[in-house]
Structure formats: structure tokens, C-alpha cells
Amino acid sequence: MRYQGMVYRPPSEAYSLIVQVTYGCSHNTCAFCSMYKEKRFALRPLHEVLEDFQMARQRYRSVRRIFLADGDALIRKASELYTILDTIRELFPECERVTSYASPSSIRLRTDEELQILRAKGLTMVYMGLESGSDKVLTLMRKGHPAAEIIEMGQKVRRNGMALSVTAITGLGGPELLEEHAVKTAEAFNAMNPEYIGMLTLMVEPGTPLYDWVHDGSFRLLDQHQVLKETELLVSHFDSPGSVFRMNHASNYLDLRGTLNQDRDALLAKIHQAEQDLSCLRPESWRGL
């Protein structure tokens, strides 16, 4: 396959065929994100996209999952997306699902009818970054969208029959916005009621504005106690029946997984146990964490 620059995909797409439909991210100014910095956003020529699928059909015996990269495939013209999905269905009749990243901006571009057609043609799920339900945090981190707009676009996806996977980031508000970030993020998830909820833990990447803020002292990271406190607040405010919850990324301090709301008490019990275990550590041992 032919790729331009670094290619990113959700953890659940580890075994998917990945084809770049766009290059980079259409927003790409989030203060915490280091992805796609080596390339400018562009629509990949459609004939190249279709050629890659032809190449993949010749190379791979069976393709069950396909992920349309890079950061915002849904921003292409609806007619071009139809052509891509029709090609996938023709070349890979065994394919069980096609997914992509989507931004609030690209979802807003799509009419309800277009989203329904995309779903009928095989785009089964999109991944969207919420990051936080707090407008203060979203503004600080240069997300480019208020929480209400992100929620509205998530609801639009679900209303039109596509599955929705949404992520947010623990610690994104620092200690000062810990409580607001946790509570409002849970409320945003509840309003969207996505099929999948994923929580990452903030990682500070060189080359980002956040990296500079941390090093000049204008942004403080959460310690382990605060991460657990924020996670407890988040989970305790969940009311999103049926959502599969995962906090098992390599960045996470605590591995949590379950289905809401039925596993909420078990998730809280695991958080409380982790808080107790951490409290038992001697202060001098914290320096090694």
C-alpha cells in the first residue's frame, strides 16, 4: 500500500486494511496533539484511492475490516465517498465493516440523507474526539468546537443509523478544572449515548503548545491521586445505557472496561481499590511513580 507520512488509526483498527482517503487533519491546531504535523491537509486524488483498493484486492485474500484514513475522511464530497464505498463493496464482498475518523465540521457538512446513504453503502461507524465536555477546557486546548456542537454532531451520527465511538482525555483540564472536566465530560457522553466510549490519559508530546505550557509552568499535570479522583467523578456521573466503556489504552494509569450502566458500580469499586492501594504507598515511594 502507498502511504504519505505517518498514518494513525484507532486501537480497534489494528487488523484493518487502512487506505488514506485524505492526508492529515482538517483542523490540526489542538494544543495537545502532535499528529499529522509533518503534512498539510489535502484530499487525496480519487483515482489513487481507488487504485489502492485494487492493489489491496490483489494482495490480500480476505479483508474483513477497512479504515479510511487520515484524520477526517468524511469531509470529502458525498458523491466521492459513495464511489469509494461502492468500490469497497464490489472488491471486498467479505468486508464486515468500514470506519473512519470524523470531526464535528465534517459531520455538519453531511445532510441526514447523505449520512443515511453512507451507512447503507457500508460506512458502519465513525470515531469522533470529544476530548472534554467543558468549554473552558476545549477553548484552552484549541479544539475549535464548543461542547454543545460536538454533542449535536454525535447525536446526528446516531440519529442516522451509524455507530459512534467517542474519546475524551483524562487530565486535559489540569488540577484547576478537574471537577468541571470530569462532570461535564460525563454529561456530554450521556447526551450522545454512543456505542463506544474511550478514555485516554493526557500525554504531553514534544512540539505541541501543551508541551511548552508544562515546561514553563503555566499548565500543571495531574498526579496519580488526582487522576483517580477525576476518573471516579467521571464514572459516577455516567448515565449512558448500553455504551461500551474502555479505559485500557497504553496511556491509562488504571485499566477499566465494562458496559454502562450495568457495570458502573463494578468500575467504581475498582477505582476505589486503586485509590486505597495508592494511599498505602509510603510518601518516599511516590517519587518513583
Salt bridges, closest charged atoms under 4 A:
GLU13 OE2 - ARG97 NH2 2.68
GLU48 OE1 - ARG44 NE 3.29
GLU51 OE1 - ARG2 NH2 3.20
ASP52 OD1 - ARG2 NE 2.77
ASP52 OD2 - ARG44 NH1 2.99
ASP70 OD2 - LYS39 NZ 2.89
GLU80 OE1 - ARG76 NE 3.06
ASP86 OD1 - ARG89 NH2 2.94
ASP86 OD1 - LYS121 NZ 2.92
GLU94 OE2 - ARG57 NH1 3.02
GLU96 OE2 - ARG64 NH1 3.75
ASP112 OD1 - ARG159 NH2 3.16
GLU114 OE1 - ARG110 NE 3.10
GLU131 OE2 - LYS143 NZ 2.99
GLU149 OE2 - ARG108 NE 3.41
GLU149 OE1 - HIS145 ND1 3.24
GLU152 OE1 - ARG108 NH2 3.29
GLU176 OE2 - ARG220 NH2 2.72
GLU180 OE1 - LYS136 NZ 3.71
GLU195 OE2 - ARG158 NH2 2.79
GLU230 OE2 - HIS181 NE2 3.98
GLU232 OE2 - HIS272 NE2 2.79
ASP255 OD2 - ARG257 NH2 2.94
GLU284 OE2 - ARG282 NE 3.05
